[in-house]
Amino acid sequence: MTRAARVRASRTPRVSGAARLSPALRRLVRAAVAARRRAYAPYSRFTVGAAVLAAGGKIYTGCNVEDASYGLTVCAERVAIHTAVATGRRRLRVVAVAGAPGITPCGACRQVMDEFGVATVILVSPGTEPAVVALRELLPRPYTRRAVRTPAREARRAGL
């Protein structure tokens, strides 16, 4: 592990008892690890897998997919969440993310997690114990629906 990876890993907030995951969360972690093997990362070689646990107990997976035009690259977390949403799920609970030591979701993924109700993130890397983190630790002040001002809402507020 590089020094930078060790520093990032040491900054990762951990909740005590992370190693004692429930059977459902262990399945979620295994699904994220399996999804990582399907990642398409020919440019960065930074493979990531993710698995999302929906309110009904179903698991949806995703992996990062890179593109030569880097801006078109999609994170594993959003692939998994969008897959769940595409099948009609709107209430998501937990996301497991599998990657290199020090892995953590990017800001865009954190915001999407908040949009669909994710409360817990499990960070998994080879050779380390899973870190269970509250999304609020990773994203303390999310952009919310209240912040979105539509023209119709503004017109009603103005009494028009």
Order of alpha helices (4+ residues) and beta strands (2+ residues): alpha-alpha-beta-beta-alpha-beta-alpha-beta-beta-alpha-alpha
